[in-house]
């Protein structure tokens, strides 16, 4: 049975490569905005460092694992800069991608509290594909796998726009514009095409903060993610912030998963966030799938531009 599960995971990863690759997904996207929108850089008004680890479908051998690390800071009242690294792996190293990007943003005040930011990012990613781990396919009569891909570098660039006030934000972005084709063996193996292609992923993100009372804030958020060849992904979440220290909430990924989120402002500068996803698909009922887990950390240094204060907890 374990071999069957491993084969299933490899099959999913292989289909993603051949048809439409989607960027890594996050349940705590509201705290990890820089990874999907470069216009976010510097918007919090402080030097901010964030890291996230996601283990998807825990208990399923070869399931996706993602790590992100980024920092951003304002360098003037209108200009922000940052740097982002994302590592995404599936199949115990069968498919591994590492993205790294430098970002810059420019902000225009639109009102007393409103700001409109434009962002650009440039960088690239390394792709590794180890087809030797798919030998069990060959034992079933599948044609020979293509040669491995070792640290193939592909440049890319992206852009985004981000509007925010003290209680509202909305952003539209496309982190990677170039649709790089990594390899194509059309006609070589019985007419089968082994094609790994980067697709443009579009993100629309928004949220609003409401005062429930003097101690409690309520923030609903949405994230829409679209890419050619894959279903539209919609994430809806609702979080509460209690006394500016403790946050808790729930989320729903359309036709995919339900999630629970908790966070703690351990100090004025250090935040810890945790999330758990339970699949609502048939995969979620498998005894080999214990759900998905995320751990998020953010540390912020005060700057001469001042710390962004509550109620803006985004």
NUVEX-962915 format. One record per atom (N, C-alpha, C): y negated, x, z. Coordinates in steps of 0.05 Angstrom, whole numbers, plus 5000, padded with zeros to 4 digits. Each point is the difference from the previous one (the first is absolute). Layout:
YXZ ...
***
This chain:
502450165000 497649845000 497550175000 500150235014 497750175001 499350114972 502150074985 499550094973 498749784983 500949765004 498849774985 497049975006 499350035026 497249975008 498450234988 501050255001 498650224989 499549964970 502149914986 499849944972 497849794994 499949805017 498049784997 497250125002 499550175021 497450115004 499250184976 501850164991 499450174977 499449834975 501549784997 499549834977 497249885001 499149915024 497449895003 497950214993 500350255010 498150214994 499950064971 502350014987 500250074972 498749784983 500449755007 498749784985 497050015003 499050075024 497250035004 498850214981 501550224997 499050224983 499949914971 502149864991 500249944972 498149774992 499449825018 498549774992 497150015009 499550005026 497350005010 499850115028 498850235003 499850125026 497649885015 500449915025 497949915016 499450215021 497450025008 499350185021 501349925026 500050185020 501249945026 498649765012 501449845016 498849775013 499650055029 498049875012 499450035028 499649735013 501049965024 499449765015 497350035014 499350245010 497550055013 497950104980 499949864977 498150084979 497149985009 499449825019 497349965009 498950245015 501750185009 499250245014 500450254982 501149964976 500850224983 498749974972 497549905000 498749924975 499550234982 499450245010 499450234983 502350064981 502449945008 502350064983 500049844974 498649775000 500049834976 497249964988 497950085015 497349964989 498250235008 499250174980 498350235007 497249935009 499049764993 497449925009 499749965030 502350005014 500049975029 499050255014 500050234986 499450265012 497350005013 499950075026 497450015015 499049745010 501349784994 498949745007 500049945030 501750145016 500049965029 497850165014 498750184985 497850155012 500850235018 502650074999 501050225017 502050174984 500650245010 502250164989 502649885011 501649884982 502449855008 502550124988 502050055016 502650114992 502149795005 501749944981 502049795003 502750104989 502249925013 502750064990 501749755004 501949964982 501849775001 502850084991 502049905014 502850044992 501249724997 501449964978 501449754995 502950054993 501949885015 502850004994 500849724992 500749974975 500749734989 503049965001 500749755007 502849925000 501850195017 499250045025 501450185017 502949925003 501850194998 502949945001 501250004973 498449994979 501050004973 499750294989 502250134996 500050284992 498550044974 498150184999 498550064976 497649824996 499249835020 497849824997 497350164999 497949874990 497450144996 498850095027 498850244999 498550115023 497450104990 497849945014 497350074991 498450125022 498550214994 498150125019 497350024986 497849955014 497450044990 498350155020 498250164990 498150155016 497350004985 497949935013 497450014987 497750055020 497850094990 497650015017 497649944982 497949905012 497549944986 497750025019 497750064989 497650035016 497549964984 497849905012 497549994986 498850285000 498750084977 498650265000 497049954998 499249764995 497249925001 500049705005 497749875001 499949725005 501249834978 500350124976 501149854977 502550124988 500750245006 502250134987 502350055020 502449934992 502450065016 502050154984 501750165014 502150154986 502649975016 502250074988 502549995014 502350134984 502349995012 502450124988 502449835009 501949964982 502349835006 502650124989 502149995016 502750094991 502049775006 501649944981 502149795003 502750124990 502049985017 502750094993 501849765000 501449954978 501749764998 502850094990 502149915014 502750094993 502049775001 501950004982 502149805000 502650134992 502249915012 502650114994 500650275012 498950055024 500550265013 499350244982 497749984988 499050214983 500749974970 501349794993 500649954971 497449974985 498149855010 497449974988 497950055021 498350214995 498050075020 497450054985 497849885010 497450044988 497950075021 498450204995 497950085018 497349984985 498249835010 497449964989 497950155017 498050124988 497850115015 497449964984 497949935014 497549934986 497650075017 497950094987 497450025012 498349764992 498449905019 498549754995 497150045006 498349854987 497150005005 498949724996 498149925017 498849744998 497050015002 498749804988 497149985002 499449715008 498349975021 499449745011 497149924996 499749744993 497449884996 499649785020 497950015017 499549775017 499249754984 501149775007 499349764985 498549805018 500150045026 498649835019 499850155027 499149865021 499850135026 502750105010 502149864993 502750085009 502050054977 499349914976 501950034978 499750274986 502350114991 500150254986 502049984977 499350104977 501850004977 500650294992 502650075001 500850284995 501650024974 499650214985 501550074976 501550265005 502650004993 501650245006 501650104977 500350264999 501750134980 502050185014 502350044988 502050185010 501250164977 500850245005 501350174980 502050175014 502350044986 502150165011 502549994982 502249945012 502549984984 502349975019 502450034988 502449975017 502350174988 501850075018 502450144993 502449815001 501750014980 502349834998 502550165000 501949925018 502750125001 502049784996 501950034982 502249814996 502650174999 501849945018 502650155001 502249814992 500850024974 502049824989 502850095009 500350235012 502650095009 501149815022 498149865014 500949825021 500949734989 499949974974 501049764987 502750034987 501550205009 502650064988 502049775003 499549845021 501949775004 499749804977 497750004986 499749834976 501850104978 500150274997 501650114979 503049945004 500849995026 502849935005 500749724992 498049834996 500449734991 499849974970 499850234987 499949994970 497249994989 497950055018 497350004990 499450264985 498449994979 499450244985 498850225018 500150244991 499050235016 497049965006 499250085024 497249985007 498450214987 497449964996 498350204987 499550235019 498750214990 499550245017 498149925023 500350155022 498349955023 497050064993 498349885015 497150054999 499250155025 498950244997 499350175023 497050055002 498749885019 497250045006 498349984974 500449794985 498449964977 497249895008 497950144992 497349935008 498749824978 498749795009 498549834982 497349945012 497850064986 497349955010 499449704998 498149915016 499349724999 497249975013 498849774996 497549935013 499949705003 498249915018 499849725006 497249935009 499549745005 497349915008 500249755017 497949945014 499949755016 497249935007 499749755008 497449895010 500649865026 498250035019 500549905027 497449895012 500049755008 497649885013 500749935028 498250055019 500549935028 497449955015 500349825020 497949965020 501350075027 498849915022 501250055026 502449825005 500349784984 502149815006 501749934975 499450114977 501449934975 500350244983 502350014985 500350204980 501749904977 499650124976 501549934976 500050244982 502250064987 500250234983 501849954977 499450124977 501750004976 500450284991 502550084994 500550284993 502450034982 500150234986 502350084984 500350305006 501750085019 500250285009 500850194978 501649914980 500950184979 499849864973 498350124983 499549884973 502050104979 500950245002 501750124979 502949915002 501149904978 502849905000 501750224988 500750205017 501550234991 502949944995 501150084978 502949984994 501350275006 501950005019 501250255009 502250104982 501749824990 502150094981 501149754986 501250054977 501049784983 502450114985 502349875003 502550084986 500949784981 498249864989 500749784982 501850104977 502249874996 501750064978 502050235005 499750135024 501750235005 502649915014 499949795016 502449925015 500549714994 501349954978 500749734992 497749814998 497750114991 497649844997 498649935026 500950115022 498749955026 497550175003 497949885010 497550155005 499750045030 499950265008 499550075028 497050075001 498349825009 497250044999 498749955027 498650205011 498549975024 497050004992 498649795006 497349974991 498349905024 497750145004 498149915020 498449764989 499849795015 498649764992 497449985016 498049864989 497549955014 500549785021 499550065025 500249815022 497249905007 499549755000 497449885007 500249885028 498050065016 499949905028 497449845004 500449765012 497749845010 500549955029 498150095017 500249985029 497649875012 500449845021 497749875012 500749925029 498049975017 500449925027 497449905012 500249855022 497749895014 500550005029 498050055016 500250015029 498549775013 501449855017 498849775013 499950055030 497949925014 499850005029 501449765011 502250035014 501349775014 498649955026 499650215015 498450005025 499050285005 498950055024 498950265006 502150225002 502549935004 502150195003 501950024976 499949804982 502049994979 498849974972 500950164982 499249994972 502449934983 499549864978 502249924982 499350104972 502050134987 499550114974 502349934981 499649814982 501949954978 499550194977 502150104987 499750184977 502049934978 499350084976 501849964977 500150254983 502250054987 500350214981 501749904977 498850024976 501549944975 500450254985 502450044990 500850244985 501449924975 499050104977 501149924974 500650244983 502349994986 500750224982 501749874978 499750104976 501449894977 503050045004 501649794995 502950025001 501149945028 498449935019 500949935027 498649765010 501249845019 498749765010 497550075015 498149825001 497550035016 500850015029 499050205014 500550025029 497649895015 500549835019 497849885016 500750045030 498250135015 500450045029 497849845014 500749845019 498149845016 500550075030 497950075014 500450085028 497849885017 500549985026 498149905019 500350165026 497850135008 500050185023 497949915020 500650045026 498149955021 499450275014 497550035009 499250245015 499049905027 501450105021 499349915027 498650225015 497549945009 498450185015 499750284987 499950004974 499550244985 502150225004 502349925012 502150205006 502749944988 500849755001 502749924992 499949804977 501550064979 500249824977 502949914996 500349764990 502649894995 499749794978 502249964985 499949804979 502649984984 499849854978 502449964984 499150014970 502050044983 499450024971 502349884984 499449934976 502149894982 499650124972 502150124990 500150114973 501449794983 498649894980 500949774986 502850044988 501849825008 502850004990 501450265006 499250145021 501250265006 500650055029 497949975018 500450085027 498049865019 500749995025 498149925022 499850255018 497650025012 499550255016 498649945026 500450185019 498549995025 498550265003 497549995010 498350235002 498850025028 499950245011 498650045025 498550274998 497850025015 498450244999 498750045027 499550265006 498750065025 497950224995 497549945009 497950215000 500450165025 501550224997 500850165024 497550135013 498250094984 497450105009 497949904981 497550075004 497949924982 500450124972 501650214998 500450144975 502849974988 502049945017 502850004990 501149725000 501249924977 501249744998 502950044991 501849835012 502849994993 500749724989 501449994977 500849744989 503050004994 501349785005 502949974994 500449744984 501950004982 500649764985 503049994995 501149754999 502849954994 500249784979 501650054979 500449804979 502949915001 500349744996 502749884996 500149874973 501950084984 500249894973 500749715001 498749844982 500849724997 501849954976 500650224986 501949984977 502950025010 501949994981 502850035008 500550275012 498450204992 500450275011 499550015030 498149825010 499449995028 502349915018 501949864988 502349915016 502350195001 499750234986 502150204999 500350145027 502550055008 500550145025 499150294998 499550104975 499250284997 496950025000 498549795003 497150004999 498949905027 498850185015 498849945026 497049964998 499049954977 497149964996 498650264993 497349984998 498350234993 498050055023 499450265004 498350085022 497750174990 497649965012 497750174994 498850105026 499150255000 498450125022 497550114988 497749935012 497450084989 498450135023 498650224993 498350145019 497350054987 497849965014 497450074990 498350135022 498850224993 498250145018 497350044987 497949945015 497350014989 498250185017 498450174986 498050175012 497349874997 498550005021 497349894998 498250184982 498349884985 498150164983 497249925006 498150144988 497249945004 499249744988 501749884982 499449754988 500849765017 501450065023 500749795019 502649874994 501449915021 502549874997 499649714993 501649894982 500049724993 501149855024 498649805009 500749865024 501549744994 501449905020 501249734999 497749804995 500449784985 502649884993 501350104975 499050214988 501350094975 502450185005 502349875004 502450175004 501750014975 498750134980 501350064974 498850244988 
***
